[in-house]
Amino acid sequence: MSRLDRRNLLTGAALGAAALALPARALAPFGRKTKRMLVVSFSGGIRTRETFGTPANVPNLMRLASEGVSFPRTRASNLGHFGATLSIFTGISEARGIRDNARGTDPTLFEYLRKDLGWSAGDVWISTSGGAQESNVSYSLHPEYGAAFGASSLDGDGIFNAEFKGVLDAYGRPREMPPEELALLERMRGAIGGADRERVEEAETAARVERFLLDELKRGTQDLNGIGAADAKALKVARNLLAVFRPRFLSVVLRDADVAHASFNNYVQVIRRNDEMLGQLLDSLRRDRELAETTSILVVPEFGRDADLNSRRGLDHGDGSDDFRYVTMVCAGPDFRRGEVVNEEVRTIDVCSTVCELLGAEARYARGARLPKLYA
């Protein structure tokens, strides 16, 4: 063996030893194509019977499944809507009462990503259907994490409504800054460093959000109405967030399927409308080459519905049947297998650990596992 060969061999061995010494979260993203992640929580309680059991209701979700991996035996728990949804993002079964609006004490997926990877608030977003419970998912009260590492949050139903538009129409909208003023502002921002720079970046993000909100009003988001309107707004906001802010992680939390308690037909209508809006989001993403090639998507209900109709010809949740306990999760992206169905049992709490591992963070307190047979 030549001297040069020995040196190369020793160098390679040293690099290999150094790599083995790195934590798993540092090695995880190497070679991965996924740079962004979209997680859609179909909260509100949705049975597989009305989704994959009735493909005509969800053509876009079926299309997504054909491009990725589906898990029809995803185990959920009866923890209430807030608790079950929170569990997806913490990786811990979170019991919460129906009117419990307190933030959780366990770190969320958003906090793990921001703290471990150094991502800014502009990199991590959550779009919700509205209500204090959904907003509380954005960060926890854990002493090592908390608001400083939370997601930027937009409440579609609470912001994009006719009343809000009316206020702006009555009192006027902020003027748009001319290009020359914007260029001068950018030069000023570039000259500022340190802690002051962080404050300027926060103000810049706030200004971008303001412009985004006004643009959303122009796009007619406030005009979405009828059954499932809050979910439709949240999905439309998410679609435009991807296009405008290009976040590294975006989650959508829905809730309107809970209309099922009183009406099975309205519940099915919500499912169909959500699928239509999801399709628009997917189409928008795929038209952008960069986003299409670097974004992975995960869709999961927080739990299902009872096997039988109630006295109101609706569907409650809590009978302990397989219709309630098991939902179907779908994952699609550039690193995943295509057209695969994994029939072994997994859990909704596995989402947190799986996403963290994919993006290079560590879900330290989560109790879920990485989803099996996912990668190509």
C-alpha positions as CSV (number, residue, x, y, z in Angstrom):
1,M,0.0,0.0,0.0
2,S,1.4,3.4,-0.9
3,R,2.0,6.2,1.6
4,L,-0.8,8.2,0.0
5,D,-3.2,5.3,0.3
6,R,-2.3,4.8,3.9
7,R,-2.8,8.5,4.6
8,N,-6.2,8.4,2.9
9,L,-7.2,5.3,4.8
10,L,-6.2,6.9,8.2
11,T,-8.0,10.1,7.3
12,G,-11.1,8.2,6.4
13,A,-10.9,6.2,9.6
14,A,-10.6,9.3,11.7
15,L,-13.5,10.9,10.0
16,G,-15.6,7.7,10.5
17,A,-14.7,7.7,14.2
18,A,-15.6,11.3,14.5
19,A,-18.9,10.7,12.8
20,L,-19.7,7.8,15.2
21,A,-19.0,10.1,18.1
22,L,-21.7,12.6,16.9
23,P,-25.2,12.3,18.4
24,A,-27.8,10.6,16.3
25,R,-29.7,13.8,15.7
26,A,-26.6,15.3,14.0
27,L,-26.2,12.4,11.6
28,A,-29.9,11.9,10.8
29,P,-30.3,14.5,8.0
30,F,-27.2,13.5,6.1
31,G,-28.2,12.5,2.6
32,R,-31.8,13.3,3.2
33,K,-33.7,15.2,0.6
34,T,-36.4,16.5,3.0
35,K,-35.7,20.1,4.0
36,R,-39.2,21.1,5.0
37,M,-42.1,19.3,6.6
38,L,-45.9,19.8,6.6
39,V,-47.9,18.0,9.3
40,V,-51.7,18.1,9.0
41,S,-53.7,17.1,12.1
42,F,-57.2,16.1,10.9
43,S,-58.5,16.7,14.4
44,G,-62.2,16.6,15.3
45,G,-62.4,12.8,15.1
46,I,-62.4,11.1,11.7
47,R,-63.0,7.5,11.0
48,T,-61.1,5.6,8.4
49,R,-64.5,4.3,7.2
50,E,-65.3,7.8,5.8
51,T,-61.8,8.4,4.3
52,F,-59.9,5.4,3.0
53,G,-63.0,3.2,3.4
54,T,-64.8,5.6,1.0
55,P,-62.2,6.8,-1.5
56,A,-64.7,9.0,-3.3
57,N,-64.8,11.3,-0.2
58,V,-61.0,11.9,-0.3
59,P,-59.5,11.7,-3.8
60,N,-56.6,13.9,-2.8
61,L,-55.8,12.0,0.3
62,M,-55.9,8.8,-1.8
63,R,-53.5,10.4,-4.3
64,L,-51.1,11.3,-1.4
65,A,-51.2,7.8,-0.1
66,S,-50.4,6.4,-3.5
67,E,-47.2,8.6,-3.5
68,G,-46.1,7.6,0.0
69,V,-46.6,5.2,2.9
70,S,-49.9,4.7,4.7
71,F,-50.4,3.2,8.2
72,P,-54.0,2.0,8.6
73,R,-53.3,0.6,12.1
74,T,-52.4,3.9,13.8
75,R,-53.4,3.6,17.4
76,A,-55.0,6.7,19.1
77,S,-56.3,7.2,22.6
78,N,-59.4,8.8,24.0
79,L,-57.8,11.8,25.6
80,G,-60.3,14.5,24.4
81,H,-59.8,16.5,21.3
82,F,-57.2,18.8,22.9
83,G,-55.3,16.1,24.6
84,A,-55.2,13.8,21.6
85,T,-54.1,16.6,19.3
86,L,-51.5,17.7,21.8
87,S,-50.2,14.1,22.0
88,I,-49.3,14.2,18.3
89,F,-47.0,17.1,18.9
90,T,-45.4,16.1,22.2
91,G,-45.1,12.4,21.6
92,I,-46.7,11.8,25.1
93,S,-50.3,10.7,25.8
94,E,-51.8,13.9,27.1
95,A,-55.1,13.6,29.1
96,R,-57.0,16.9,28.8
97,G,-60.6,17.7,29.7
98,I,-63.1,19.0,27.1
99,R,-62.8,22.6,28.5
100,D,-59.2,22.5,29.5
101,N,-57.5,25.5,27.9
102,A,-54.2,25.4,29.8
103,R,-51.0,24.9,27.9
104,G,-49.2,21.6,28.3
105,T,-46.1,21.0,30.3
106,D,-44.3,18.7,27.9
107,P,-42.2,20.2,25.0
108,T,-43.7,20.2,21.6
109,L,-42.3,19.3,18.2
110,F,-42.0,23.0,17.4
111,E,-39.9,23.6,20.4
112,Y,-37.6,20.7,19.7
113,L,-37.0,21.9,16.2
114,R,-36.3,25.5,17.1
115,K,-34.1,24.8,20.1
116,D,-32.0,22.0,18.6
117,L,-31.7,23.3,15.1
118,G,-31.5,27.0,15.9
119,W,-34.5,27.8,13.7
120,S,-36.2,31.2,14.0
121,A,-39.9,31.9,14.6
122,G,-40.3,32.5,10.9
123,D,-39.1,28.9,10.1
124,V,-41.8,27.2,12.2
125,W,-45.6,27.9,11.9
126,I,-48.9,26.5,12.9
127,S,-52.2,27.4,11.2
128,T,-55.3,26.5,13.2
129,S,-59.1,26.4,12.8
130,G,-59.4,28.7,15.9
131,G,-60.0,28.5,19.6
132,A,-57.7,28.6,22.6
133,Q,-57.0,24.9,22.7
134,E,-55.6,24.7,19.2
135,S,-53.4,27.8,19.8
136,N,-52.1,26.2,23.0
137,V,-50.4,23.5,20.9
138,S,-47.8,26.1,19.6
139,Y,-45.5,25.8,22.7
140,S,-45.4,24.4,26.2
141,L,-44.7,25.6,29.8
142,H,-41.7,23.3,30.1
143,P,-38.8,25.2,31.9
144,E,-36.2,24.1,29.3
145,Y,-38.3,25.2,26.3
146,G,-41.4,27.5,26.3
147,A,-42.6,30.5,24.4
148,A,-39.1,31.4,23.2
149,F,-39.0,28.3,21.1
150,G,-42.7,28.2,20.1
151,A,-44.2,28.2,16.6
152,S,-45.5,31.3,14.9
153,S,-49.3,30.9,15.0
154,L,-52.1,32.0,12.8
155,D,-55.7,31.4,13.8
156,G,-57.6,31.2,10.5
157,D,-61.1,31.5,11.9
158,G,-60.3,34.2,14.4
159,I,-58.4,36.5,12.0
160,F,-59.8,35.9,8.6
161,N,-63.5,36.7,9.2
162,A,-65.9,39.3,7.9
163,E,-65.8,41.3,11.1
164,F,-62.0,41.7,10.8
165,K,-62.3,42.8,7.2
166,G,-65.0,45.3,8.2
167,V,-62.7,46.9,10.8
168,L,-60.0,47.4,8.2
169,D,-62.5,48.8,5.7
170,A,-63.8,51.2,8.3
171,Y,-60.4,52.4,9.7
172,G,-58.2,52.0,6.7
173,R,-55.3,49.8,5.8
174,P,-51.6,50.5,6.3
175,R,-50.1,52.0,3.2
176,E,-47.8,49.9,1.1
177,M,-44.1,51.0,1.3
178,P,-42.6,52.1,-2.0
179,P,-39.7,50.0,-3.4
180,E,-37.1,52.7,-2.7
181,E,-38.1,52.9,1.0
182,L,-38.0,49.1,1.3
183,A,-34.5,49.1,-0.2
184,L,-33.3,51.7,2.3
185,L,-34.9,49.7,5.2
186,E,-33.1,46.6,4.1
187,R,-29.7,48.5,4.1
188,M,-30.5,49.7,7.7
189,R,-31.3,46.2,8.9
190,G,-28.1,44.8,7.4
191,A,-26.0,47.3,9.3
192,I,-27.4,46.3,12.7
193,G,-26.0,43.4,14.6
194,G,-26.1,41.6,17.9
195,A,-29.2,41.7,20.1
196,D,-30.5,44.8,18.2
197,R,-30.4,42.7,15.1
198,E,-32.6,40.1,16.7
199,R,-35.1,42.7,17.6
200,V,-35.1,44.1,14.1
201,E,-35.6,40.6,12.7
202,E,-38.6,40.2,15.0
203,A,-40.0,43.5,13.8
204,E,-39.4,42.4,10.2
205,T,-41.3,39.2,10.8
206,A,-44.1,41.1,12.3
207,A,-44.3,43.4,9.3
208,R,-44.3,40.5,6.9
209,V,-47.1,38.9,8.9
210,E,-49.1,42.1,8.6
211,R,-48.6,42.3,4.9
212,F,-49.5,38.6,4.7
213,L,-52.7,39.1,6.6
214,L,-53.8,42.0,4.4
215,D,-53.0,39.9,1.3
216,E,-55.0,37.1,2.6
217,L,-58.0,39.4,2.9
218,K,-57.6,40.4,-0.7
219,R,-57.5,36.7,-1.7
220,G,-60.9,36.3,-0.1
221,T,-60.1,34.1,2.8
222,Q,-62.6,35.9,4.9
223,D,-65.3,35.0,2.4
224,L,-65.1,31.2,3.0
225,N,-68.2,30.2,4.9
226,G,-70.6,27.4,5.5
227,I,-70.0,24.0,7.1
228,G,-66.3,23.4,7.6
229,A,-65.3,27.1,6.9
230,A,-62.8,27.3,9.8
231,D,-60.9,24.3,8.5
232,A,-61.0,25.6,5.0
233,K,-59.5,28.9,6.1
234,A,-56.8,27.1,8.1
235,L,-55.8,25.1,5.0
236,K,-55.9,28.1,2.7
237,V,-53.7,30.1,5.1
238,A,-51.3,27.2,5.2
239,R,-51.2,27.0,1.4
240,N,-50.3,30.7,1.2
241,L,-47.8,30.5,4.1
242,L,-45.9,27.9,2.2
243,A,-45.7,30.1,-0.9
244,V,-44.9,33.4,1.0
245,F,-42.8,32.4,4.0
246,R,-41.5,29.0,2.8
247,P,-41.2,27.7,6.4
248,R,-39.1,24.7,7.3
249,F,-41.9,23.3,9.4
250,L,-45.6,24.0,9.0
251,S,-48.5,22.3,10.8
252,V,-52.2,22.6,10.3
253,V,-54.7,21.8,13.1
254,L,-58.3,21.2,12.0
255,R,-61.4,20.7,14.1
256,D,-64.7,21.0,12.2
257,A,-65.2,17.2,11.8
258,D,-66.6,17.3,15.4
259,V,-69.9,18.4,13.9
260,A,-70.4,14.6,13.6
261,H,-71.9,14.5,17.1
262,A,-75.1,16.1,15.7
263,S,-75.0,15.2,12.0
264,F,-73.3,12.4,10.1
265,N,-74.0,14.1,6.7
266,N,-72.4,17.4,7.8
267,Y,-69.4,15.4,9.1
268,V,-69.0,13.8,5.7
269,Q,-69.3,17.2,4.1
270,V,-66.5,18.5,6.2
271,I,-64.3,15.6,5.2
272,R,-64.9,16.2,1.6
273,R,-64.3,20.0,1.9
274,N,-61.0,19.4,3.8
275,D,-59.9,17.0,1.1
276,E,-60.6,19.6,-1.6
277,M,-58.6,22.2,0.3
278,L,-55.8,19.8,1.0
279,G,-55.7,19.1,-2.8
280,Q,-55.3,22.8,-3.5
281,L,-52.5,23.0,-1.0
282,L,-50.7,20.0,-2.6
283,D,-51.2,21.4,-6.1
284,S,-49.7,24.7,-5.0
285,L,-46.7,23.0,-3.4
286,R,-46.1,20.8,-6.5
287,R,-46.1,23.8,-8.8
288,D,-43.1,25.1,-7.0
289,R,-40.2,23.0,-8.0
290,E,-38.1,23.7,-4.9
291,L,-40.9,23.0,-2.5
292,A,-42.0,19.9,-4.4
293,E,-38.5,18.4,-4.2
294,T,-37.8,19.2,-0.6
295,T,-41.1,18.9,1.3
296,S,-42.4,15.9,3.1
297,I,-46.1,15.6,4.2
298,L,-47.7,13.8,7.1
299,V,-51.5,13.6,7.6
300,V,-53.1,12.1,10.7
301,P,-56.5,12.3,12.5
302,E,-56.2,12.6,16.3
303,F,-58.7,9.7,16.8
304,G,-61.7,8.1,15.0
305,R,-65.4,7.8,15.7
306,D,-67.8,5.3,17.2
307,A,-68.8,2.3,15.2
308,D,-72.6,3.1,15.4
309,L,-74.7,6.2,15.0
310,N,-76.1,7.9,18.1
311,S,-79.8,8.8,18.7
312,R,-79.3,12.1,16.7
313,R,-78.0,10.1,13.7
314,G,-74.5,11.5,14.4
315,L,-71.3,9.9,15.6
316,D,-69.8,10.3,19.0
317,H,-66.3,9.1,20.1
318,G,-65.6,6.9,23.0
319,D,-67.1,3.4,22.4
320,G,-63.7,1.7,22.4
321,S,-64.3,0.1,19.0
322,D,-61.6,-0.2,16.4
323,D,-63.4,2.5,14.4
324,F,-62.5,4.8,17.3
325,R,-59.2,3.5,18.4
326,Y,-57.5,3.2,15.0
327,V,-57.0,5.8,12.3
328,T,-55.0,5.9,9.1
329,M,-51.9,8.0,8.9
330,V,-50.2,9.0,5.6
331,C,-46.6,10.1,5.0
332,A,-45.3,11.2,1.6
333,G,-42.0,12.8,0.6
334,P,-38.8,12.6,-1.3
335,D,-37.2,10.2,1.2
336,F,-40.1,7.9,1.7
337,R,-41.3,4.7,0.0
338,R,-44.0,5.0,-2.6
339,G,-47.4,3.2,-2.6
340,E,-46.6,1.2,0.6
341,V,-49.1,0.1,3.1
342,V,-47.6,-0.8,6.6
343,N,-50.1,-2.9,8.5
344,E,-48.2,-3.2,11.7
345,E,-49.5,-1.2,14.6
346,V,-48.1,2.3,15.2
347,R,-49.3,5.2,17.3
348,T,-50.2,8.8,16.9
349,I,-47.5,9.7,19.5
350,D,-44.9,8.3,17.1
351,V,-45.3,11.5,14.9
352,C,-43.1,13.7,17.1
353,S,-40.1,11.4,17.3
354,T,-40.3,10.5,13.5
355,V,-40.4,14.2,12.4
356,C,-37.6,15.2,14.8
357,E,-35.4,12.3,13.5
358,L,-36.1,13.2,9.9
359,L,-35.2,16.8,10.4
360,G,-32.3,16.3,12.8
361,A,-33.7,17.2,16.2
362,E,-34.0,15.1,19.3
363,A,-37.4,14.6,20.9
364,R,-35.9,14.1,24.4
365,Y,-39.0,13.7,26.4
366,A,-41.2,12.0,23.8
367,R,-42.3,8.4,24.4
368,G,-43.1,7.5,20.8
369,A,-40.9,5.6,18.4
370,R,-39.8,6.2,14.8
371,L,-42.4,5.0,12.3
372,P,-41.2,1.7,10.7
373,K,-40.7,0.9,7.0
374,L,-40.9,4.5,6.1
375,Y,-37.7,5.3,4.2
376,A,-36.9,4.2,0.6
